[in-house]
Amino acid sequence: MSSRGEIEDLLRELAPQVLGALLRRHGALDVCEDAVQEALLSAARDWPAEGLPDHPRAWLITVANRRLIDLVRSESARRRREERILLGAPPAESLQELGEDGSAGRDDTLVLLLLCCHPALTPPSQIALTLRAVGGLTTAEIASAFFVPESTMAQRISRAKQTIREAGAAFSMPPPEELDQRLRAAMHVLYLVFNEGYTTTSGADIHRADLTREAIRLARELHNLRPNDSEVAGLLALLILTEARRPARTTPTGDLIALADQDRNCWDRDLIREGVDRVSEALASGPLGLYQLQAAIAAVHDEAASADDTDWPEVLALYETLERIAPNPMATISRAVAAGMVLGPGAGLDLLATIDTDTRIAKHYLLYAVRGHLLEMAGHPEEAAFSFESAARRTASIPEKRYLAARALRLRSGSDRSTSV
């Protein structure tokens, strides 16, 4: 029998596929999402006790279809929607109606991703809705990614669903004239989904491998759709080059390990080779872009045999170019680390001072963590410890909180020798 954790991972993987299947059949995003959530809750309750069904995806689609009809019937004020759904396509009553192999049809996750990037939505709303519907992130996690209150994000997602409904959006691949616009939003969505999976914003675990796997899978789908787009290739390269380091990021007990201290023998060399090949081709084939540059930086780190072998001048030059192309405070923080390694910690601290008043980042834990790292390099252990403690207070991730607090404690005890955040 599958463990509860394995079942939860399976449900997270299947959720966007089930939602896509319902949308293709019924075309009503809000009620479809509610029905899918109820089906997932039923599965989470029943499967640990009764065991997995033979065809989990088909089981979920069947239950969600029935829940959808129940939801529509229970809302007399939505009679028109009831007529449209009930007359348009009756719910499947058996696995045979969903497909003899129990597959319940094709995987519509990519179509769902592009639907959530509908041009009627603003870019922030496109990203928020996709993170919720496709990525399966909670509203709180999405709010953290956008640096806004949870209540603000809940309203944004609700309005996005309403806008999709009022626009009469069809659940199908967008027309060619809309594809580029939706593609850019979808790429940013996958970038954020991957980041949330690689370093979760809250909770006891630093990783959510289901999110990183899904982001990489969908990035591959986008690359198959647009194989000559150098930025799509750059995004895919960035994700797999970053994912390659994941096995070495934590101890067996889940504690974080700094990049400089990781056992590089544990890095996935197959992913590194693929990522380096993809970013090399992307840089040679198209205009320079945000994801290509970040992938190039990841490649420099991944190809270094040891921390001491890292080509920090190259990293710094790439971050300087990145800031010219797409200035943002996170890029400045990363450039400050590189500047500290190349020009000395004072140069890095000066860069951080330029974003101290930036409201998007002023209270973010990474600003304090990097300042602590640079202060430690500069020989100011007490100030560094204070910055690490400030960073620990500002993160909701338990592994990061432990790591930062431990660095502060070692500095105060005079025994810290760590070299990287």
C-alpha beads as a LAMMPS data file, in Angstrom:
LAMMPS data file: protein, C-alpha beads

421 atoms
420 bonds

1 atom types
1 bond types

-500.0 500.0 xlo xhi
-500.0 500.0 ylo yhi
-500.0 500.0 zlo zhi

Masses

1 110.0

Atoms # bond

1 1 1 0.000 0.000 0.000
2 1 1 1.266 3.486 -0.847
3 1 1 2.269 5.775 1.984
4 1 1 0.372 8.961 2.695
5 1 1 3.347 10.996 1.448
6 1 1 3.447 9.080 -1.844
7 1 1 -0.282 9.627 -2.283
8 1 1 0.073 13.345 -1.627
9 1 1 2.847 13.562 -4.234
10 1 1 0.687 11.701 -6.749
11 1 1 -2.295 13.978 -6.115
12 1 1 -0.169 17.099 -6.610
13 1 1 1.074 15.679 -9.916
14 1 1 -2.398 14.718 -11.124
15 1 1 -4.307 17.828 -9.999
16 1 1 -3.549 20.061 -13.033
17 1 1 -4.135 17.136 -15.401
18 1 1 -7.561 16.478 -13.877
19 1 1 -8.439 20.173 -13.986
20 1 1 -7.415 20.293 -17.652
21 1 1 -9.599 17.280 -18.454
22 1 1 -12.636 18.891 -16.796
23 1 1 -12.047 22.207 -18.515
24 1 1 -11.859 20.542 -21.921
25 1 1 -15.204 18.880 -21.201
26 1 1 -17.047 21.727 -19.412
27 1 1 -15.124 24.986 -19.900
28 1 1 -16.004 26.615 -16.557
29 1 1 -12.805 27.351 -14.659
30 1 1 -14.243 28.328 -11.287
31 1 1 -16.620 25.382 -10.807
32 1 1 -14.144 22.942 -12.368
33 1 1 -11.474 23.969 -9.901
34 1 1 -13.884 23.598 -6.968
35 1 1 -14.868 20.121 -8.189
36 1 1 -11.255 19.045 -8.582
37 1 1 -10.424 20.215 -5.062
38 1 1 -13.280 18.138 -3.664
39 1 1 -12.139 15.100 -5.626
40 1 1 -8.600 15.537 -4.287
41 1 1 -9.925 15.741 -0.742
42 1 1 -11.909 12.528 -1.284
43 1 1 -8.820 10.776 -2.612
44 1 1 -6.662 12.010 0.271
45 1 1 -9.248 10.599 2.670
46 1 1 -10.020 7.279 0.927
47 1 1 -6.834 6.103 -0.786
48 1 1 -4.608 5.690 2.313
49 1 1 -7.215 3.319 3.805
50 1 1 -8.519 1.592 0.679
51 1 1 -5.423 1.612 -1.510
52 1 1 -4.804 3.274 -4.866
53 1 1 -7.422 2.666 -7.579
54 1 1 -6.245 0.923 -10.736
55 1 1 -6.424 4.198 -12.657
56 1 1 -5.941 7.120 -10.212
57 1 1 -6.305 9.851 -12.826
58 1 1 -9.515 8.416 -14.248
59 1 1 -10.855 7.934 -10.710
60 1 1 -10.258 11.611 -9.952
61 1 1 -11.857 12.778 -13.188
62 1 1 -14.931 10.633 -12.560
63 1 1 -15.358 11.909 -9.001
64 1 1 -14.664 15.510 -10.024
65 1 1 -17.262 15.291 -12.805
66 1 1 -19.878 14.126 -10.329
67 1 1 -18.893 16.800 -7.826
68 1 1 -19.120 19.425 -10.570
69 1 1 -22.680 18.478 -11.369
70 1 1 -23.562 18.511 -7.681
71 1 1 -22.007 21.958 -7.266
72 1 1 -23.915 23.384 -10.208
73 1 1 -27.218 21.897 -9.120
74 1 1 -26.798 23.259 -5.603
75 1 1 -26.595 26.851 -6.821
76 1 1 -29.993 27.930 -8.104
77 1 1 -28.634 31.370 -8.898
78 1 1 -26.392 29.780 -11.514
79 1 1 -29.127 28.046 -13.524
80 1 1 -27.705 29.168 -16.853
81 1 1 -24.389 27.567 -16.134
82 1 1 -26.159 24.383 -15.076
83 1 1 -27.967 24.190 -18.403
84 1 1 -24.780 24.815 -20.351
85 1 1 -22.830 22.135 -18.530
86 1 1 -25.571 19.529 -18.288
87 1 1 -26.681 19.864 -21.898
88 1 1 -23.192 20.309 -23.269
89 1 1 -21.645 17.053 -22.036
90 1 1 -22.968 14.642 -19.421
91 1 1 -20.553 13.478 -16.739
92 1 1 -18.683 10.256 -17.235
93 1 1 -20.281 7.542 -15.143
94 1 1 -17.625 4.891 -15.559
95 1 1 -13.987 4.379 -16.301
96 1 1 -14.913 2.883 -19.683
97 1 1 -16.414 6.229 -20.750
98 1 1 -13.119 7.888 -19.886
99 1 1 -11.051 5.524 -21.977
100 1 1 -10.517 1.799 -22.007
101 1 1 -6.990 2.125 -20.687
102 1 1 -8.149 4.316 -17.814
103 1 1 -5.980 7.164 -19.003
104 1 1 -8.926 9.573 -19.197
105 1 1 -7.580 11.096 -22.369
106 1 1 -4.558 13.244 -23.045
107 1 1 -2.684 15.441 -20.592
108 1 1 -4.064 18.963 -20.996
109 1 1 -1.741 20.625 -18.477
110 1 1 0.066 22.691 -21.127
111 1 1 -3.248 23.922 -22.561
112 1 1 -4.325 24.814 -19.016
113 1 1 -1.066 26.715 -18.519
114 1 1 -1.606 28.791 -21.654
115 1 1 -5.295 29.363 -20.825
116 1 1 -4.290 30.903 -17.518
117 1 1 -2.037 33.264 -19.486
118 1 1 -5.038 34.665 -21.415
119 1 1 -4.407 38.193 -22.800
120 1 1 -7.509 39.506 -21.019
121 1 1 -5.555 39.157 -17.767
122 1 1 -2.805 41.450 -16.557
123 1 1 0.631 39.783 -16.349
124 1 1 0.537 39.528 -12.520
125 1 1 -2.907 37.932 -12.680
126 1 1 -1.786 35.481 -15.377
127 1 1 1.073 34.339 -13.211
128 1 1 -0.976 34.145 -10.003
129 1 1 -3.777 32.133 -11.599
130 1 1 -1.374 29.713 -13.236
131 1 1 0.554 29.155 -10.025
132 1 1 -2.755 28.301 -8.362
133 1 1 -4.350 26.160 -11.094
134 1 1 -1.292 24.490 -12.628
135 1 1 1.389 24.732 -9.975
136 1 1 -0.906 23.862 -7.081
137 1 1 0.627 26.521 -4.832
138 1 1 -1.424 27.911 -1.986
139 1 1 -2.519 31.525 -2.014
140 1 1 -0.043 32.237 0.788
141 1 1 2.863 30.798 -1.213
142 1 1 1.928 32.854 -4.269
143 1 1 1.585 35.999 -2.163
144 1 1 5.092 35.437 -0.810
145 1 1 6.475 35.072 -4.344
146 1 1 4.913 38.425 -5.275
147 1 1 5.764 40.182 -1.980
148 1 1 2.098 41.103 -1.371
149 1 1 -0.368 40.285 1.459
150 1 1 -2.273 37.019 1.189
151 1 1 -5.632 38.849 1.091
152 1 1 -4.470 40.899 -1.898
153 1 1 -3.423 37.755 -3.748
154 1 1 -6.741 36.008 -2.982
155 1 1 -8.629 38.915 -4.545
156 1 1 -6.338 38.902 -7.581
157 1 1 -6.905 35.192 -8.218
158 1 1 -10.680 35.549 -7.787
159 1 1 -10.787 38.458 -10.246
160 1 1 -8.649 36.508 -12.710
161 1 1 -11.107 33.624 -12.724
162 1 1 -13.981 36.022 -13.284
163 1 1 -12.148 37.730 -16.142
164 1 1 -11.439 34.373 -17.814
165 1 1 -15.129 33.513 -17.561
166 1 1 -16.340 36.854 -18.913
167 1 1 -13.847 36.707 -21.791
168 1 1 -15.405 33.443 -22.939
169 1 1 -11.973 31.871 -23.188
170 1 1 -11.912 28.526 -24.972
171 1 1 -9.966 25.619 -23.543
172 1 1 -7.705 25.063 -26.525
173 1 1 -4.305 26.078 -27.820
174 1 1 -4.269 29.855 -28.396
175 1 1 -4.178 31.229 -31.945
176 1 1 -0.726 31.996 -33.379
177 1 1 -1.104 35.760 -32.917
178 1 1 -1.561 35.295 -29.152
179 1 1 0.939 32.516 -28.593
180 1 1 4.066 34.670 -28.096
181 1 1 2.391 36.865 -25.481
182 1 1 1.089 33.896 -23.527
183 1 1 4.369 32.076 -23.885
184 1 1 6.327 34.829 -22.076
185 1 1 3.896 34.801 -19.161
186 1 1 3.971 31.002 -19.047
187 1 1 7.771 31.008 -18.883
188 1 1 7.739 33.332 -15.888
189 1 1 5.137 31.129 -14.226
190 1 1 7.301 28.034 -14.627
191 1 1 10.290 29.953 -13.293
192 1 1 8.364 30.839 -10.129
193 1 1 6.902 27.350 -9.741
194 1 1 10.394 25.871 -9.966
195 1 1 11.785 28.346 -7.450
196 1 1 9.033 27.513 -4.976
197 1 1 9.840 23.831 -5.378
198 1 1 13.600 24.312 -5.115
199 1 1 13.459 26.528 -2.035
200 1 1 10.030 26.467 -0.426
201 1 1 8.901 29.714 1.174
202 1 1 7.574 28.023 4.309
203 1 1 7.342 24.725 6.123
204 1 1 9.615 21.981 7.370
205 1 1 11.048 20.901 4.004
206 1 1 13.369 22.941 1.831
207 1 1 12.366 21.088 -1.357
208 1 1 9.136 20.244 -3.140
209 1 1 10.404 17.874 -5.784
210 1 1 6.929 17.546 -7.307
211 1 1 6.986 21.237 -8.238
212 1 1 10.498 21.193 -9.695
213 1 1 9.676 18.076 -11.727
214 1 1 6.451 19.596 -13.040
215 1 1 8.138 22.898 -13.923
216 1 1 10.854 21.054 -15.848
217 1 1 8.291 18.819 -17.573
218 1 1 6.252 21.810 -18.732
219 1 1 9.399 23.678 -19.781
220 1 1 10.231 20.704 -21.985
221 1 1 6.710 20.888 -23.426
222 1 1 7.186 24.575 -24.210
223 1 1 10.535 23.808 -25.806
224 1 1 8.902 21.127 -27.972
225 1 1 6.303 23.725 -28.960
226 1 1 8.897 26.406 -29.737
227 1 1 12.226 24.609 -30.369
228 1 1 13.848 27.642 -32.031
229 1 1 13.052 30.122 -29.247
230 1 1 16.362 30.831 -27.492
231 1 1 14.696 32.092 -24.300
232 1 1 12.557 28.967 -23.960
233 1 1 15.757 26.940 -24.339
234 1 1 17.424 29.220 -21.801
235 1 1 14.638 28.663 -19.288
236 1 1 14.824 24.889 -19.685
237 1 1 18.619 25.008 -19.305
238 1 1 18.330 27.146 -16.167
239 1 1 15.877 24.774 -14.510
240 1 1 17.812 21.594 -15.204
241 1 1 21.185 23.137 -14.294
242 1 1 19.735 24.247 -10.969
243 1 1 17.946 20.936 -10.382
244 1 1 21.248 19.137 -10.966
245 1 1 22.563 20.471 -7.631
246 1 1 19.526 19.507 -5.558
247 1 1 20.817 16.121 -4.297
248 1 1 23.711 17.843 -2.510
249 1 1 21.808 20.765 -0.961
250 1 1 20.827 19.115 2.307
251 1 1 22.123 16.664 4.894
252 1 1 20.241 13.375 5.489
253 1 1 18.381 15.173 8.291
254 1 1 17.262 18.004 5.987
255 1 1 19.721 20.719 7.036
256 1 1 20.921 23.116 4.340
257 1 1 24.440 22.859 2.944
258 1 1 26.058 25.980 1.485
259 1 1 26.996 25.838 -2.202
260 1 1 30.704 26.049 -1.379
261 1 1 30.434 23.077 0.982
262 1 1 28.379 20.739 -1.205
263 1 1 29.715 17.384 -2.340
264 1 1 29.852 17.990 -6.075
265 1 1 30.118 14.274 -6.719
266 1 1 26.427 14.150 -5.821
267 1 1 25.451 16.606 -8.550
268 1 1 23.591 15.109 -11.503
269 1 1 26.186 15.147 -14.291
270 1 1 23.707 14.091 -16.970
271 1 1 21.525 17.113 -16.230
272 1 1 24.593 19.362 -16.160
273 1 1 25.736 18.154 -19.580
274 1 1 22.260 18.653 -21.013
275 1 1 21.930 22.103 -19.451
276 1 1 25.323 23.297 -20.651
277 1 1 24.588 22.079 -24.189
278 1 1 21.192 23.807 -24.223
279 1 1 22.426 27.140 -22.900
280 1 1 25.401 27.123 -25.269
281 1 1 23.061 26.621 -28.217
282 1 1 20.635 29.261 -26.921
283 1 1 23.346 31.898 -26.474
284 1 1 24.585 31.270 -29.994
285 1 1 21.210 31.241 -31.717
286 1 1 19.172 34.203 -30.516
287 1 1 19.126 37.612 -28.825
288 1 1 20.412 37.666 -25.253
289 1 1 17.654 37.219 -22.698
290 1 1 16.883 36.948 -18.992
291 1 1 16.760 33.156 -18.798
292 1 1 19.789 32.560 -20.990
293 1 1 21.906 34.763 -18.728
294 1 1 20.735 33.055 -15.570
295 1 1 21.372 29.668 -17.182
296 1 1 24.874 30.791 -18.144
297 1 1 25.537 31.756 -14.504
298 1 1 24.247 28.373 -13.327
299 1 1 26.500 26.659 -15.871
300 1 1 29.588 28.463 -14.523
301 1 1 28.829 27.152 -11.032
302 1 1 27.960 23.648 -12.213
303 1 1 31.096 23.240 -14.320
304 1 1 33.470 24.340 -11.539
305 1 1 35.256 21.325 -10.043
306 1 1 35.267 23.006 -6.636
307 1 1 34.138 26.246 -5.038
308 1 1 37.658 27.635 -5.390
309 1 1 37.594 26.927 -9.132
310 1 1 34.459 29.045 -9.732
311 1 1 35.057 31.750 -12.333
312 1 1 33.690 34.602 -10.214
313 1 1 34.758 37.374 -12.642
314 1 1 32.633 35.657 -15.314
315 1 1 29.728 35.357 -12.866
316 1 1 30.011 39.046 -11.994
317 1 1 30.096 40.070 -15.660
318 1 1 26.998 37.984 -16.365
319 1 1 25.123 39.526 -13.437
320 1 1 26.060 43.021 -14.618
321 1 1 24.637 42.192 -18.049
322 1 1 21.527 40.692 -16.431
323 1 1 20.885 43.869 -14.472
324 1 1 21.157 45.951 -17.613
325 1 1 18.637 43.748 -19.424
326 1 1 16.212 43.130 -16.550
327 1 1 16.980 45.246 -13.485
328 1 1 15.452 43.964 -10.256
329 1 1 16.504 43.829 -6.587
330 1 1 17.067 40.059 -6.559
331 1 1 19.603 40.413 -9.358
332 1 1 21.331 43.163 -7.375
333 1 1 21.580 40.886 -4.340
334 1 1 23.173 38.155 -6.442
335 1 1 25.540 40.635 -8.079
336 1 1 26.566 41.820 -4.615
337 1 1 27.716 38.287 -3.752
338 1 1 29.743 38.079 -6.963
339 1 1 31.177 41.562 -6.428
340 1 1 32.219 40.546 -2.930
341 1 1 34.115 37.556 -4.301
342 1 1 35.838 39.548 -7.074
343 1 1 36.247 43.097 -5.743
344 1 1 36.054 42.507 -2.022
345 1 1 33.204 42.535 0.518
346 1 1 33.067 46.322 0.646
347 1 1 32.008 46.459 -3.007
348 1 1 29.244 43.973 -2.320
349 1 1 28.023 45.900 0.723
350 1 1 27.951 49.110 -1.308
351 1 1 25.717 47.411 -3.868
352 1 1 23.329 46.213 -1.164
353 1 1 23.090 49.757 0.168
354 1 1 21.571 50.839 -3.153
355 1 1 18.465 48.693 -2.545
356 1 1 18.021 49.202 1.205
357 1 1 14.998 51.431 0.595
358 1 1 13.476 49.349 -2.205
359 1 1 10.095 48.362 -0.768
360 1 1 10.036 45.169 -2.852
361 1 1 13.046 43.755 -1.019
362 1 1 13.728 45.865 2.090
363 1 1 12.299 43.253 4.483
364 1 1 13.261 40.121 2.542
365 1 1 15.442 37.670 4.414
366 1 1 17.923 37.291 1.519
367 1 1 18.963 40.930 1.812
368 1 1 19.947 40.350 5.439
369 1 1 21.510 36.936 4.739
370 1 1 23.786 38.266 2.005
371 1 1 24.697 41.288 4.107
372 1 1 25.674 38.880 6.885
373 1 1 27.822 36.888 4.478
374 1 1 29.633 40.001 3.234
375 1 1 30.087 41.402 6.740
376 1 1 31.614 38.088 7.793
377 1 1 34.013 38.257 4.822
378 1 1 34.904 41.809 5.859
379 1 1 35.858 40.649 9.359
380 1 1 32.861 42.009 11.305
381 1 1 31.531 38.915 13.100
382 1 1 29.149 40.688 15.490
383 1 1 27.469 42.686 12.749
384 1 1 27.361 39.600 10.548
385 1 1 25.731 37.574 13.324
386 1 1 23.100 40.277 13.816
387 1 1 22.295 40.212 10.064
388 1 1 21.997 36.424 10.041
389 1 1 19.662 36.581 13.043
390 1 1 17.576 39.218 11.280
391 1 1 17.411 36.996 8.198
392 1 1 16.368 33.988 10.288
393 1 1 13.478 35.947 11.772
394 1 1 12.229 36.931 8.315
395 1 1 12.054 33.519 6.643
396 1 1 9.178 31.093 7.095
397 1 1 11.284 28.156 5.897
398 1 1 12.334 26.054 8.865
399 1 1 15.547 24.672 7.232
400 1 1 16.644 28.176 6.221
401 1 1 15.806 29.491 9.673
402 1 1 17.945 26.757 11.265
403 1 1 20.810 27.376 8.849
404 1 1 20.882 31.136 9.373
405 1 1 20.534 30.880 13.148
406 1 1 23.374 28.340 13.245
407 1 1 25.644 30.668 11.277
408 1 1 24.884 33.488 13.695
409 1 1 25.562 31.257 16.682
410 1 1 28.885 30.038 15.308
411 1 1 29.964 33.593 14.596
412 1 1 29.138 34.686 18.115
413 1 1 31.088 31.740 19.469
414 1 1 34.027 32.586 17.203
415 1 1 34.076 29.221 15.431
416 1 1 32.356 29.857 12.135
417 1 1 34.289 29.107 8.959
418 1 1 31.428 29.065 6.409
419 1 1 32.149 30.736 3.100
420 1 1 28.860 30.950 1.243
421 1 1 25.213 31.773 1.815

Bonds

1 1 1 2
2 1 2 3
3 1 3 4
4 1 4 5
5 1 5 6
6 1 6 7
7 1 7 8
8 1 8 9
9 1 9 10
10 1 10 11
11 1 11 12
12 1 12 13
13 1 13 14
14 1 14 15
15 1 15 16
16 1 16 17
17 1 17 18
18 1 18 19
19 1 19 20
20 1 20 21
21 1 21 22
22 1 22 23
23 1 23 24
24 1 24 25
25 1 25 26
26 1 26 27
27 1 27 28
28 1 28 29
29 1 29 30
30 1 30 31
31 1 31 32
32 1 32 33
33 1 33 34
34 1 34 35
35 1 35 36
36 1 36 37
37 1 37 38
38 1 38 39
39 1 39 40
40 1 40 41
41 1 41 42
42 1 42 43
43 1 43 44
44 1 44 45
45 1 45 46
46 1 46 47
47 1 47 48
48 1 48 49
49 1 49 50
50 1 50 51
51 1 51 52
52 1 52 53
53 1 53 54
54 1 54 55
55 1 55 56
56 1 56 57
57 1 57 58
58 1 58 59
59 1 59 60
60 1 60 61
61 1 61 62
62 1 62 63
63 1 63 64
64 1 64 65
65 1 65 66
66 1 66 67
67 1 67 68
68 1 68 69
69 1 69 70
70 1 70 71
71 1 71 72
72 1 72 73
73 1 73 74
74 1 74 75
75 1 75 76
76 1 76 77
77 1 77 78
78 1 78 79
79 1 79 80
80 1 80 81
81 1 81 82
82 1 82 83
83 1 83 84
84 1 84 85
85 1 85 86
86 1 86 87
87 1 87 88
88 1 88 89
89 1 89 90
90 1 90 91
91 1 91 92
92 1 92 93
93 1 93 94
94 1 94 95
95 1 95 96
96 1 96 97
97 1 97 98
98 1 98 99
99 1 99 100
100 1 100 101
101 1 101 102
102 1 102 103
103 1 103 104
104 1 104 105
105 1 105 106
106 1 106 107
107 1 107 108
108 1 108 109
109 1 109 110
110 1 110 111
111 1 111 112
112 1 112 113
113 1 113 114
114 1 114 115
115 1 115 116
116 1 116 117
117 1 117 118
118 1 118 119
119 1 119 120
120 1 120 121
121 1 121 122
122 1 122 123
123 1 123 124
124 1 124 125
125 1 125 126
126 1 126 127
127 1 127 128
128 1 128 129
129 1 129 130
130 1 130 131
131 1 131 132
132 1 132 133
133 1 133 134
134 1 134 135
135 1 135 136
136 1 136 137
137 1 137 138
138 1 138 139
139 1 139 140
140 1 140 141
141 1 141 142
142 1 142 143
143 1 143 144
144 1 144 145
145 1 145 146
146 1 146 147
147 1 147 148
148 1 148 149
149 1 149 150
150 1 150 151
151 1 151 152
152 1 152 153
153 1 153 154
154 1 154 155
155 1 155 156
156 1 156 157
157 1 157 158
158 1 158 159
159 1 159 160
160 1 160 161
161 1 161 162
162 1 162 163
163 1 163 164
164 1 164 165
165 1 165 166
166 1 166 167
167 1 167 168
168 1 168 169
169 1 169 170
170 1 170 171
171 1 171 172
172 1 172 173
173 1 173 174
174 1 174 175
175 1 175 176
176 1 176 177
177 1 177 178
178 1 178 179
179 1 179 180
180 1 180 181
181 1 181 182
182 1 182 183
183 1 183 184
184 1 184 185
185 1 185 186
186 1 186 187
187 1 187 188
188 1 188 189
189 1 189 190
190 1 190 191
191 1 191 192
192 1 192 193
193 1 193 194
194 1 194 195
195 1 195 196
196 1 196 197
197 1 197 198
198 1 198 199
199 1 199 200
200 1 200 201
201 1 201 202
202 1 202 203
203 1 203 204
204 1 204 205
205 1 205 206
206 1 206 207
207 1 207 208
208 1 208 209
209 1 209 210
210 1 210 211
211 1 211 212
212 1 212 213
213 1 213 214
214 1 214 215
215 1 215 216
216 1 216 217
217 1 217 218
218 1 218 219
219 1 219 220
220 1 220 221
221 1 221 222
222 1 222 223
223 1 223 224
224 1 224 225
225 1 225 226
226 1 226 227
227 1 227 228
228 1 228 229
229 1 229 230
230 1 230 231
231 1 231 232
232 1 232 233
233 1 233 234
234 1 234 235
235 1 235 236
236 1 236 237
237 1 237 238
238 1 238 239
239 1 239 240
240 1 240 241
241 1 241 242
242 1 242 243
243 1 243 244
244 1 244 245
245 1 245 246
246 1 246 247
247 1 247 248
248 1 248 249
249 1 249 250
250 1 250 251
251 1 251 252
252 1 252 253
253 1 253 254
254 1 254 255
255 1 255 256
256 1 256 257
257 1 257 258
258 1 258 259
259 1 259 260
260 1 260 261
261 1 261 262
262 1 262 263
263 1 263 264
264 1 264 265
265 1 265 266
266 1 266 267
267 1 267 268
268 1 268 269
269 1 269 270
270 1 270 271
271 1 271 272
272 1 272 273
273 1 273 274
274 1 274 275
275 1 275 276
276 1 276 277
277 1 277 278
278 1 278 279
279 1 279 280
280 1 280 281
281 1 281 282
282 1 282 283
283 1 283 284
284 1 284 285
285 1 285 286
286 1 286 287
287 1 287 288
288 1 288 289
289 1 289 290
290 1 290 291
291 1 291 292
292 1 292 293
293 1 293 294
294 1 294 295
295 1 295 296
296 1 296 297
297 1 297 298
298 1 298 299
299 1 299 300
300 1 300 301
301 1 301 302
302 1 302 303
303 1 303 304
304 1 304 305
305 1 305 306
306 1 306 307
307 1 307 308
308 1 308 309
309 1 309 310
310 1 310 311
311 1 311 312
312 1 312 313
313 1 313 314
314 1 314 315
315 1 315 316
316 1 316 317
317 1 317 318
318 1 318 319
319 1 319 320
320 1 320 321
321 1 321 322
322 1 322 323
323 1 323 324
324 1 324 325
325 1 325 326
326 1 326 327
327 1 327 328
328 1 328 329
329 1 329 330
330 1 330 331
331 1 331 332
332 1 332 333
333 1 333 334
334 1 334 335
335 1 335 336
336 1 336 337
337 1 337 338
338 1 338 339
339 1 339 340
340 1 340 341
341 1 341 342
342 1 342 343
343 1 343 344
344 1 344 345
345 1 345 346
346 1 346 347
347 1 347 348
348 1 348 349
349 1 349 350
350 1 350 351
351 1 351 352
352 1 352 353
353 1 353 354
354 1 354 355
355 1 355 356
356 1 356 357
357 1 357 358
358 1 358 359
359 1 359 360
360 1 360 361
361 1 361 362
362 1 362 363
363 1 363 364
364 1 364 365
365 1 365 366
366 1 366 367
367 1 367 368
368 1 368 369
369 1 369 370
370 1 370 371
371 1 371 372
372 1 372 373
373 1 373 374
374 1 374 375
375 1 375 376
376 1 376 377
377 1 377 378
378 1 378 379
379 1 379 380
380 1 380 381
381 1 381 382
382 1 382 383
383 1 383 384
384 1 384 385
385 1 385 386
386 1 386 387
387 1 387 388
388 1 388 389
389 1 389 390
390 1 390 391
391 1 391 392
392 1 392 393
393 1 393 394
394 1 394 395
395 1 395 396
396 1 396 397
397 1 397 398
398 1 398 399
399 1 399 400
400 1 400 401
401 1 401 402
402 1 402 403
403 1 403 404
404 1 404 405
405 1 405 406
406 1 406 407
407 1 407 408
408 1 408 409
409 1 409 410
410 1 410 411
411 1 411 412
412 1 412 413
413 1 413 414
414 1 414 415
415 1 415 416
416 1 416 417
417 1 417 418
418 1 418 419
419 1 419 420
420 1 420 421
